[in-house]
Amino acid sequence: MKAMILAAGKGERMRPLTEHTPKPLLRVGRQRLIEYHLNALQRSGISEVIINLSWLGEQIRTALGDGRRYAVSITYSEEGPQPLETAGGIIAALPLLGEAPFLVVNGDIWTDYCFEYLARVPLKLVHLVLVDNPVHHPQGDFGLTADSVNQNTSPRLTFSGIGVYHPALFAGLEPGVRPLAPLLQQAIARGQVSGEHYRGQWWDVGTPQRLQALDNVLRYR
């Protein structure tokens, strides 16, 4: 299985830290955010990684190179000066991702989730990892009944930014700026989205305050 790390966003909520540094390269604990993902993917047996680039993307390319120091192979998907949002970025990278299901993880989260499981998960069209709702997102995103994601049941859970997607989800869609949420909602309505509730460590590192809180935790692990 190949993996894609979403790293093209401007990190508006993380300003001023992201004015000169792309969010995935911000340090927390002993590493950059994106390095935790690369190391976790490698430990899970995933060695082919695609990273999309836009805002200050050349810094990411310079910092990570071809991935050799992380024992993975990194290929970059260039989006130009305007980030394409989640679905748009995935669509642009489809030629690199191939025809098999692939893993996608947001570059601005931190987690101890073991990606190895996702290479074995029975896949409908999409499989989402859901987590307990953080304080800053109490309403959640989706319901989960057994292993099926839905829009109706309670309690609702938060989408972690970790998922597995079959390329067919994006078939026939034109390149360009496109969010992922409408595609997920359509697939959920068709009963094509499975999910799981992960109860381990997960942080949405979306603001300087949350970055500092995570840094305080990781420095004393």
C-alpha positions, 0 to 999 in steps of 0.5 A: 500500500502507498501512503499520501501525506497532505502537506500543502495547506497554508496553516492559517490558524497556526500563524505566525509560526507558518508565515515562514515555515510550512506547518508539517515542518514545525517541531514538536518534541524531538522531531518535525510533525511530518517526521513522526508520520514518516517513521510510523509509516516505515515501521508499519511496512509502508515504504512508498510515500507521496507528499503534496506541496504548495505553501513553502513546499520547497522547504519540505522537499529540501528537509526530507529529500527522497526519504532515504534517511527515513527508509522510505521513498518519497515522491512529491506532488506539486500543486503550484501556489494555490493549494487544491484542498484535500480531494483536489490534492488527492486527485492531482496525485492519483497518477502517483498513487496507482490503481490500488487503495491507498492511505491518506494522513493529514500532515498536521496531526500527531498520533500513535495509531499503527498504520499497519492495520490499514493495509489489511482492513476490508475496504468498501470504497473508503475506510475512516479512522474516527476518534473521540471529539476534542474540546475544540470540535465537540459536535463531531463529524460522523456516526459509527454503527458496527463498522459502518460510518453514517450521518445519523447516529449518536454519539458522533465522532471526529474524523481523525484525518486518517483514511484509506481510499479506493481510487474509484472514489475520485473517478471522473472528477476534474482536477482543481480545488475540491474539498473532500467532505462532499465526496465522503457524504455521498459515499456514506449515503450509498453505504460505501464507507466503513470506519473504526473508533480509535481510542489511542493518542491523537492530536489535531495540531491546528493552533500554536497553543495546541502545538505547545501542549503537544510539545510539553507532552512529548518532551517528557515521554 
